[in-house]
Amino acid sequence: MTHPRRTVLAAALGAAAAAATASAAQAHGDKGEKRFVKRRLKAMSLEEKVGQLFTVYAYGRTADTTDAADVAKNQETHGVDNAAELIAAYKVGGIIYFTWSNNVANPAQITGLSNGLQAASTADGGEPLLIATDQEHGLVVRITAPATQLPGAMALGATHDNAAAYDAAVISGTELRAMGLNLNFAPDADVNVNPANPVIGVRSFGSDAEHVAGFAAAQVEGYQARGDLAATVKHFPGHGDTEDDSHTDLPRIDHTYEEWQAIDAPPFRAAVESGVGAIMSAHIQFPALDPTLTPATLSKPILTGLLREELGYEGVIVTDSLAMEGVREGYGDDRIPVLALLAGIDMLLMPVDLDLAYNAVLAAVASGELTEARIDESVTRILGLKYRLGLYDDPYADPGEVASIVGVPAHLEAAQALSDRTTTLVTNDGTLPIPTDGGALLVTGWGETTTNVLTAEFAERGFSPTRVVTGIAPTQAQIDTAVAAADGKAFIVVSTNGVGDNPGQVALVKALAATGVPVVALGVRNPYDIAHLTEDVNAYLATYSYSADGLESAVAAVLGHLDPQGRLPVDIPRADDPESVLFAFGHGLSY
């Protein structure tokens, strides 16, 4: 491991700044909040309190869906027909949206779903809902176009300008709230010091702790600037130095406590100081922080000792999904919610079996393993967050405003302008910029959609591109096809993704280089691919994303229509010597 170093709409930003001033006055422990929450809590039954601890998903585009497929899935998962019945049965505190749960077809539908859920939850005096999603942008995005698609974390990190992250978060947060969401499980505050990290990578702002801290704090402030949406930093105590994915395994971080303080903790400290609404736990082992090897989500030394007591965090702590294997390894689904609450968790996200988890918590209170006072602590934090977001005043979105806010031209233009600042030219032997408009070229490499977008971008600029998709692990036959297609071309553009784990991509680039046609490689996910390609490419650009905006920026840079401005937000180690740096944090070429 290489240890790290340390213009959106003026009117929208002005309104956000004004709201931020009001929000700052409404800190944790405000007397009005305390009185209000105490009254709500006193009127609730134990069962209602336990329900508030859970944030879950339900299938359907409306709260009362009668769609046969959605009903069948809801029955299989929760034993109810739709989200409205789920809310009535368990009085859950939150709902999370996904594409796969059929929640996010378009902005108008999402707004209607949000309002329907709030109506169901507040009926008969019930609590308003936290409505959440994971809208990190870049690699992790739940609500796609026509909502504005913005650069992801590492792409923003390549601007080396915290204001870019703030501006992106203001746009995203404004659009989310317009659709009725009020809790975003973003940004990622992990410091990606391990290039082989399979689950974080470009979701991180970079490999430098202070750099990540500044960007994470800026995004928290941007998301929360209006005071009506909460950000969530993740994954505490830090998921940046692992080669395992906590969705399928239980990763282990072997940093010392001192390394945790220097590498992993700074972004979370910065987020706490910025008043972040929620912090999400990681399903990881961290022996230096808890030698029992208990996953952080279930670890009292980590969640209470470090996050509450050492970092002084008073807000909501939420688990990562309880359906992930990283927390289920060695623990029953009935024990996980109880152990999480004992460790200091407030919000239980997506248990495998809601009924089992809900009743397990009630049983733990009945047996004395959990006290009702402990439940009250977490519910107080959850209701306090809802109060500060204004959900008790008005939890609804205005259907008449959504079209004038979500995906509007000013937001789309701002997103493209931000993207244009992220493209990083890592190597160039003078081949770039391509000195001519028009001509024959080959677009090849990874990604059906990626190569399609690249082909269209070059065609729009007067070129005659040939497209050959070779995929994540090119076969010799695919390589031969690409090489044959390179004949007579002026240059070759090859998109790469995960070269280190897919040597077939190295073989493809070597074979293309042997044709004598100039080869320009675009690393369309993690920027580390160049470590395996330095001898075979004439130029290499890191896009940090295969989004349409990012690819448009890359093509413009290749042709000299855009001067590359991005600088690496990570160290890129040598492929043959991971302890030494090939391209350092901050490196970036221009024309």
C-alpha distance (Angstrom), angle and dihedral (degrees) to the residues before:
residue distance angle dihedral
M1 . . .
T2 3.79 . .
H3 3.78 107.6 .
P4 3.82 113.1 -130.7
R5 3.82 132.0 -121.6
R6 3.04 123.8 -129.2
T7 26.58 127.0 -83.4
V8 3.44 109.3 107.2
L9 3.83 120.4 144.0
A10 3.77 110.4 -48.3
A11 3.78 91.2 -148.4
A12 3.79 92.8 52.3
L13 3.78 91.8 48.8
G14 3.79 91.7 47.2
A15 3.79 91.2 52.4
A16 3.80 89.9 46.2
A17 3.80 91.8 52.3
A18 3.79 91.1 50.9
A19 3.79 91.0 49.1
A20 3.80 90.0 48.0
T21 3.78 90.4 57.7
A22 3.79 90.1 53.5
S23 3.79 91.4 44.4
A24 3.80 92.6 50.9
A25 3.78 89.4 59.0
Q26 3.78 89.8 55.0
A27 3.80 97.4 67.3
H28 3.79 127.5 158.7
G29 3.78 109.6 -66.7
D30 3.79 98.2 27.2
K31 3.83 105.8 165.9
G32 3.79 93.6 -124.7
E33 3.78 90.7 50.4
K34 3.80 92.5 48.7
R35 3.78 93.3 51.0
F36 3.78 93.2 45.3
V37 3.80 95.3 47.5
K38 3.80 92.3 45.1
R39 3.81 90.1 55.4
R40 3.82 92.5 47.8
L41 3.78 92.2 47.3
K42 3.79 93.4 49.3
A43 3.80 91.1 54.7
M44 3.82 94.1 51.4
S45 3.78 127.1 93.8
L46 3.80 119.7 -131.6
E47 3.80 88.9 -106.7
E48 3.81 91.2 54.7
K49 3.78 91.0 48.3
V50 3.80 92.3 51.5
G51 3.78 90.3 49.3
Q52 3.82 89.7 56.8
L53 3.80 89.7 61.9
F54 3.81 93.4 66.4
T55 3.79 130.0 81.3
V56 3.79 110.8 -174.8
Y57 3.77 142.6 161.1
A58 3.79 130.2 -113.3
Y59 3.78 129.2 -169.8
G60 3.77 121.4 -112.4
R61 3.79 146.8 68.6
T62 3.80 92.1 -114.5
A63 3.78 132.5 40.4
D64 3.81 91.8 -117.9
T65 3.79 98.7 36.6
T66 3.79 118.3 171.9
D67 3.80 94.1 -175.0
A68 3.80 105.6 136.3
A69 3.80 95.6 -134.8
D70 3.80 93.2 48.5
V71 3.80 92.6 45.7
A72 3.80 91.1 51.1
K73 3.81 92.3 50.8
N74 3.81 92.7 46.1
Q75 3.79 90.3 50.0
E76 3.79 91.3 49.5
T77 3.81 93.5 46.7
H78 3.79 104.7 34.0
G79 3.82 108.2 5.9
V80 3.82 92.5 -115.4
D81 3.80 134.5 99.4
N82 3.79 99.5 -125.5
A83 3.79 147.4 -10.9
A84 3.80 94.1 -82.3
E85 3.81 90.6 57.9
L86 3.81 90.1 45.5
I87 3.80 91.0 54.1
A88 3.82 91.7 47.0
A89 3.81 91.7 49.8
Y90 3.81 100.2 46.0
K91 3.83 106.9 14.6
V92 3.81 88.2 -134.9
G93 3.78 118.3 -163.3
G94 3.78 97.3 -136.8
I95 3.80 148.7 13.1
I96 3.80 125.5 -148.8
Y97 3.81 124.4 -152.5
F98 3.80 127.5 -136.8
T99 3.78 136.1 168.3
W100 3.80 90.8 -127.2
S101 3.82 91.1 55.5
N102 3.82 88.9 55.6
N103 3.79 94.2 -117.0
V104 3.79 104.1 124.2
A105 3.81 115.3 54.1
N106 3.83 99.1 136.2
P107 3.82 139.5 -25.9
A108 3.81 96.2 -92.9
Q109 3.81 91.7 49.7
I110 3.82 92.3 46.0
T111 3.80 90.1 51.5
G112 3.79 91.1 50.7
L113 3.81 91.3 48.3
S114 3.80 91.8 50.1
N115 3.78 92.7 49.7
G116 3.79 92.1 46.0
L117 3.80 90.9 51.6
Q118 3.80 92.0 49.4
A119 3.80 91.2 49.1
A120 3.80 90.4 51.6
S121 3.81 92.8 47.5
T122 3.81 97.7 45.8
A123 3.80 95.1 44.5
D124 3.80 111.7 121.2
G125 3.78 91.7 12.5
G126 3.80 98.2 -56.4
E127 3.78 126.3 155.8
P128 3.81 121.4 -86.5
L129 3.78 116.3 -111.8
L130 3.73 133.1 -109.4
I131 3.83 101.1 -131.3
A132 3.78 110.6 -160.4
T133 3.77 145.2 176.4
D134 3.81 139.6 166.8
Q135 3.80 102.3 -105.7
E136 3.80 98.9 161.1
H137 3.82 92.0 142.0
G138 3.78 121.8 -138.8
L139 3.80 109.4 49.0
V140 3.83 96.3 2.4
V141 3.79 114.2 50.5
R142 3.81 127.1 142.2
I143 3.81 101.5 179.2
T144 3.79 110.2 54.0
A145 3.80 133.0 -176.3
P146 2.96 135.7 -5.3
A147 3.82 79.9 44.4
T148 3.80 109.0 79.1
Q149 3.81 112.9 -88.5
L150 3.81 110.6 -147.6
P151 3.80 133.6 -171.6
G152 3.79 114.5 -80.6
A153 3.78 126.4 -120.4
M154 3.81 101.5 -82.2
A155 3.80 91.7 43.0
L156 3.80 89.3 53.4
G157 3.78 88.9 45.7
A158 3.81 88.0 58.7
T159 3.82 89.5 65.0
H160 3.83 89.8 62.6
D161 3.80 85.4 -148.3
N162 3.79 118.8 115.4
A163 3.80 89.7 -161.5
A164 3.81 89.2 66.9
A165 3.80 89.9 58.3
Y166 3.79 91.5 46.6
D167 3.80 92.6 50.0
A168 3.80 92.6 48.6
A169 3.80 91.0 50.4
V170 3.82 92.5 49.3
I171 3.81 90.5 54.6
S172 3.79 94.1 44.4
G173 3.79 94.2 43.9
T174 3.79 92.5 48.5
E175 3.80 91.2 52.3
L176 3.81 94.2 45.1
R177 3.80 92.3 51.8
A178 3.82 90.7 46.9
M179 3.82 86.8 60.0
G180 3.80 92.4 49.4
L181 3.80 100.2 -99.9
N182 3.79 116.7 132.8
L183 3.82 105.1 174.2
N184 3.79 125.2 56.1
F185 3.80 120.1 -169.0
A186 3.81 90.8 -142.2
P187 2.98 156.8 141.8
D188 3.79 111.3 47.9
A189 3.81 108.8 -133.3
D190 3.81 97.0 -173.8
V191 3.82 117.8 125.2
N192 3.81 105.7 -132.9
V193 3.80 101.4 -144.5
N194 3.80 93.3 148.7
P195 3.83 114.3 72.8
A196 3.82 89.0 -162.4
N197 3.81 92.6 59.5
P198 3.82 103.4 132.2
V199 3.81 99.4 -166.0
I200 3.82 107.0 36.0
G201 3.82 112.4 32.7
V202 3.81 109.7 118.9
R203 3.80 90.2 12.0
S204 3.82 85.0 77.5
F205 3.80 124.2 77.2
G206 3.79 89.4 -131.5
S207 3.79 149.9 -69.5
D208 3.81 98.8 -72.2
A209 3.81 114.7 89.4
E210 3.80 97.7 -146.8
H211 3.80 91.7 43.3
V212 3.81 90.7 53.5
A213 3.80 91.1 44.5
G214 3.78 92.2 55.7
F215 3.78 93.9 47.6
A216 3.81 94.5 44.4
A217 3.80 91.4 50.9
A218 3.80 91.1 47.2
Q219 3.78 91.9 53.0
V220 3.80 92.2 46.9
E221 3.79 89.0 52.8
G222 3.80 91.9 46.0
Y223 3.79 95.6 49.3
Q224 3.78 92.1 45.3
A225 3.81 97.6 39.1
R226 3.80 94.4 104.8
G227 3.79 93.1 47.0
D228 3.82 94.2 -128.4
L229 3.82 102.2 90.4
A230 3.80 130.4 51.5
A231 3.79 125.3 -142.3
T232 3.80 123.7 -145.5
V233 3.80 123.2 -151.0
K234 3.78 117.2 -152.5
H235 3.01 155.9 -121.2
F236 3.83 107.7 8.9
P237 3.02 128.9 -134.7
G238 3.84 87.5 18.8
H239 3.80 134.0 -74.5
G240 3.81 99.0 -165.2
D241 3.81 102.7 105.7
T242 3.78 106.4 53.7
E243 3.78 137.2 105.9
D244 3.82 93.2 -158.9
D245 3.80 130.6 79.5
S246 3.82 114.4 -128.2
H247 3.81 89.5 -148.9
T248 3.80 88.5 71.4
D249 3.83 106.2 12.8
L250 3.79 142.0 27.3
P251 3.82 105.3 -106.6
R252 3.77 122.3 -152.3
I253 3.82 125.0 -146.3
D254 3.80 113.4 -156.2
H255 3.79 99.4 -168.3
T256 3.79 115.9 133.2
Y257 3.78 118.3 -119.8
E258 3.80 88.2 -101.7
E259 3.80 90.8 52.0
W260 3.81 89.7 48.6
Q261 3.78 88.9 53.8
A262 3.81 92.1 49.3
I263 3.81 101.2 36.9
D264 3.80 113.3 21.3
A265 3.80 106.3 25.8
P266 3.85 103.9 56.1
P267 3.84 97.0 76.2
F268 3.79 91.8 48.7
R269 3.80 91.4 47.5
A270 3.80 89.3 51.0
A271 3.80 91.5 48.8
V272 3.80 91.7 50.0
E273 3.80 89.6 50.8
S274 3.81 88.6 50.4
G275 3.80 91.3 55.9
V276 3.80 97.9 -111.6
G277 3.79 112.2 -164.8
A278 3.80 97.2 -138.1
I279 3.80 141.3 5.7
M280 3.80 122.1 -151.6
S281 3.80 122.0 -143.3
A282 3.79 125.6 -131.5
H283 3.79 125.3 -126.0
I284 3.80 92.6 -131.9
Q285 3.78 139.8 117.1
F286 3.80 115.6 -120.9
P287 3.82 108.0 179.8
A288 3.81 95.7 -172.3
L289 3.80 89.6 57.2
D290 3.80 97.8 37.3
P291 3.82 115.4 12.4
T292 3.82 91.3 -167.8
L293 3.84 86.9 74.6
T294 3.79 90.4 -129.2
P295 3.83 109.3 159.9
A296 3.80 110.3 -99.1
T297 3.81 91.0 -115.9
L298 3.81 88.5 63.0
S299 3.81 98.1 34.4
K300 3.80 119.9 109.4
P301 3.83 93.2 -170.9
I302 3.81 89.4 56.7
L303 3.80 102.4 38.3
T304 3.79 101.0 32.7
G305 3.78 100.9 22.4
L306 3.80 99.2 43.4
L307 3.79 107.6 19.4
R308 3.80 99.6 36.5
E309 3.80 102.5 29.2
E310 3.80 106.5 26.3
L311 3.81 99.5 33.8
G312 3.81 93.0 32.7
Y313 3.79 95.7 -132.4
E314 3.82 114.1 170.7
G315 3.80 100.8 173.7
V316 3.79 135.3 89.4
I317 3.81 119.2 -53.9
V318 3.79 112.4 -157.2
T319 3.78 128.9 -171.1
D320 3.75 122.8 -124.4
S321 3.80 110.0 -114.3
L322 3.79 110.6 -48.7
A323 3.80 88.8 -146.7
M324 3.83 90.6 71.3
E325 3.77 117.6 106.8
G326 3.80 91.7 -131.3
V327 3.81 90.3 76.1
R328 3.81 98.7 29.5
E329 3.81 94.9 57.5
G330 3.78 103.6 109.8
Y331 3.81 96.9 -3.3
G332 3.78 132.5 90.8
D333 3.78 119.4 -125.3
D334 3.81 88.9 -117.6
R335 3.81 92.5 55.1
I336 3.80 99.6 44.0
P337 3.84 97.7 74.1
V338 3.79 92.7 45.6
L339 3.81 93.6 48.6
A340 3.81 90.8 45.4
L341 3.80 91.5 54.5
L342 3.79 91.3 46.8
A343 3.82 88.2 52.6
G344 3.80 93.2 53.3
I345 3.81 105.6 -90.3
D346 3.81 117.5 146.5
M347 3.80 104.5 -175.8
L348 3.81 123.4 43.9
L349 3.79 110.9 -151.9
M350 3.80 123.2 -151.6
P351 3.80 105.3 -28.4
V352 3.79 113.5 -161.0
D353 3.81 90.9 -118.0
L354 3.81 113.9 22.4
D355 3.79 94.7 -168.8
L356 3.81 91.7 51.0
A357 3.81 92.7 46.9
Y358 3.80 94.6 44.5
N359 3.80 93.4 50.5
A360 3.80 91.8 43.2
V361 3.81 89.5 59.8
L362 3.81 91.4 47.7
A363 3.81 89.9 49.0
A364 3.81 91.1 49.7
V365 3.80 89.8 54.9
A366 3.80 91.0 47.3
S367 3.80 91.0 51.5
G368 3.79 94.0 46.0
E369 3.83 94.9 -115.5
L370 3.80 87.2 115.8
T371 3.79 122.5 28.4
E372 3.77 124.8 -141.3
A373 3.80 86.5 -124.2
R374 3.81 88.4 61.6
I375 3.82 90.1 51.1
D376 3.79 88.8 48.8
E377 3.82 91.0 56.0
S378 3.79 92.3 58.6
V379 3.79 96.1 40.1
T380 3.80 88.9 50.6
R381 3.81 89.7 56.4
I382 3.82 92.5 46.5
L383 3.80 94.2 47.8
G384 3.79 89.7 44.1
L385 3.79 90.3 55.9
K386 3.80 90.5 49.5
Y387 3.80 89.4 49.8
R388 3.80 93.4 50.7
L389 3.80 90.7 49.3
G390 3.80 89.7 56.4
L391 3.80 93.9 -117.7
Y392 3.79 93.5 137.4
D393 3.80 89.3 56.0
D394 3.81 96.2 45.5
P395 3.82 124.4 -16.4
Y396 3.80 94.8 177.1
A397 3.80 134.0 100.3
D398 3.79 120.6 -136.9
P399 3.83 109.3 -114.2
G400 3.79 89.1 -160.4
E401 3.82 92.4 61.3
V402 3.78 103.1 44.6
A403 3.82 95.8 86.2
S404 3.80 91.3 51.7
I405 3.82 92.7 52.0
V406 3.81 111.3 31.6
G407 3.80 116.4 76.1
V408 3.79 94.7 -12.0
P409 3.83 117.6 165.9
A410 3.81 94.2 -105.4
H411 3.82 90.8 55.8
L412 3.81 92.8 45.7
E413 3.80 91.4 49.6
A414 3.79 91.1 48.5
A415 3.82 90.3 49.9
Q416 3.81 91.8 52.8
A417 3.80 91.0 46.4
L418 3.79 89.9 52.6
S419 3.80 91.0 47.4
D420 3.80 90.8 51.7
R421 3.81 88.4 60.8
T422 3.82 94.4 54.5
T423 3.84 105.9 58.3
T424 3.81 107.8 109.3
L425 3.79 122.8 -155.3
V426 3.80 102.6 -151.9
T427 3.83 101.6 171.9
N428 3.79 133.2 10.9
D429 3.81 129.1 165.0
G430 3.77 91.7 -166.5
T431 3.78 95.9 -78.6
L432 3.79 90.8 113.7
P433 2.86 134.8 105.9
I434 3.79 94.8 44.3
P435 3.80 101.3 -124.9
T436 3.77 99.6 -143.3
D437 3.79 138.5 60.5
G438 3.76 111.3 -136.4
G439 3.79 134.6 12.6
A440 3.77 140.4 108.2
L441 3.78 120.0 -49.8
L442 3.80 139.1 162.3
V443 3.81 122.6 -124.4
T444 3.79 111.2 -166.7
G445 3.79 144.0 143.7
W446 3.79 134.5 68.7
G447 3.78 127.1 5.0
E448 3.80 135.5 36.8
T449 3.79 92.7 -139.8
T450 3.80 94.3 35.7
T451 3.80 94.4 54.4
N452 3.80 90.2 42.7
V453 3.80 91.6 55.1
L454 3.81 92.5 45.5
T455 3.80 91.3 49.2
A456 3.79 91.4 50.5
E457 3.81 92.4 47.7
F458 3.81 92.5 53.3
A459 3.81 92.0 44.2
E460 3.79 90.5 53.4
R461 3.80 87.9 56.3
G462 3.79 94.4 54.5
F463 3.81 101.4 -92.7
S464 3.80 127.1 130.2
P465 3.81 103.0 -134.9
T466 3.79 127.0 -170.2
R467 3.80 113.5 -152.6
V468 3.82 125.0 -148.3
V469 3.80 118.0 171.2
T470 3.80 113.9 -152.8
G471 3.81 100.6 171.6
I472 3.78 134.1 -148.0
A473 3.82 95.3 -49.7
P474 3.83 109.3 27.1
T475 3.78 117.3 -150.9
Q476 3.78 121.5 -141.4
A477 3.79 89.2 -105.8
Q478 3.82 90.9 54.4
I479 3.80 90.8 47.1
D480 3.81 90.4 50.9
T481 3.81 90.7 50.7
A482 3.81 91.4 51.5
V483 3.80 92.1 47.5
A484 3.80 91.4 50.6
A485 3.81 90.1 49.6
A486 3.82 90.5 53.8
D487 3.81 91.5 67.4
G488 3.77 110.9 115.6
K489 3.81 94.8 5.6
A490 3.78 123.1 134.5
F491 3.78 92.9 -140.8
I492 3.80 143.3 -14.8
V493 3.80 128.3 -124.8
V494 3.81 113.3 -162.7
S495 3.81 123.4 -175.4
T496 3.80 115.4 -147.1
N497 3.78 131.4 -165.4
G498 3.79 124.1 179.4
V499 3.78 98.3 -11.0
G500 3.80 93.1 169.5
D501 3.79 91.8 63.1
N502 3.80 95.1 37.7
P503 3.82 112.5 52.8
G504 3.80 90.2 178.8
Q505 3.80 86.9 76.3
V506 3.81 90.0 56.1
A507 3.79 89.3 51.2
L508 3.81 89.6 50.4
V509 3.79 93.4 52.6
K510 3.82 92.4 45.9
A511 3.79 90.9 51.4
L512 3.80 91.7 48.3
A513 3.81 91.2 48.4
A514 3.80 89.6 52.8
T515 3.81 89.9 62.7
G516 3.79 90.0 70.0
V517 3.80 91.9 -125.7
P518 3.83 111.4 128.1
V519 3.82 111.0 -99.2
V520 3.79 122.2 -147.9
A521 3.81 113.8 -172.2
L522 3.79 124.4 -158.4
G523 3.80 116.2 -160.1
V524 3.79 98.1 -149.8
R525 3.80 98.8 -174.7
N526 3.80 125.4 14.3
P527 3.82 111.6 17.6
Y528 3.80 94.5 -136.4
D529 3.82 96.1 90.6
I530 3.82 92.2 92.8
A531 3.82 90.3 71.0
H532 3.81 87.5 72.9
L533 3.82 97.1 40.6
T534 3.80 107.4 45.3
E535 3.83 95.0 113.6
D536 3.80 96.1 46.8
V537 3.81 109.9 43.8
N538 3.77 130.2 72.3
A539 3.78 91.9 -153.2
Y540 3.79 137.7 3.9
L541 3.79 128.6 -160.7
A542 3.80 126.6 -172.5
T543 3.80 114.2 -143.9
Y544 3.86 97.2 171.7
S545 3.80 87.3 -147.9
Y546 3.78 145.1 44.5
S547 3.80 92.0 -140.0
A548 3.80 117.0 133.5
D549 3.81 92.2 -113.4
G550 3.79 92.4 50.4
L551 3.80 92.8 49.0
E552 3.80 91.5 47.2
S553 3.80 89.0 53.3
A554 3.81 91.0 49.0
V555 3.82 93.7 51.7
A556 3.80 90.5 47.9
A557 3.81 88.9 52.0
V558 3.82 93.1 48.0
L559 3.80 89.9 54.6
G560 3.79 95.8 43.1
H561 3.78 93.2 -114.1
L562 3.81 86.2 119.3
D563 3.79 126.9 35.0
P564 3.83 107.3 -132.4
Q565 3.79 108.4 -113.0
G566 3.81 104.1 171.4
R567 3.79 123.2 108.3
L568 3.77 125.0 -161.5
P569 3.82 113.2 -89.3
V570 3.83 89.5 -165.1
D571 3.77 140.0 47.4
I572 3.80 111.5 -108.8
P573 3.82 108.8 -147.7
R574 3.80 124.6 -150.6
A575 3.79 113.9 -93.0
D576 3.81 92.1 -132.7
D577 3.81 95.4 40.9
P578 3.83 112.9 30.5
E579 3.81 91.1 -178.1
S580 3.81 91.7 66.7
V581 3.78 127.6 66.1
L582 3.80 121.4 -120.1
F583 3.81 96.8 -179.0
A584 3.78 118.6 13.0
F585 3.78 131.8 -137.4
G586 3.81 106.7 -83.1
H587 3.82 96.2 29.1
G588 3.81 117.1 137.5
L589 3.79 136.4 141.7
S590 3.79 129.9 -143.2
Y591 3.79 137.2 -176.3
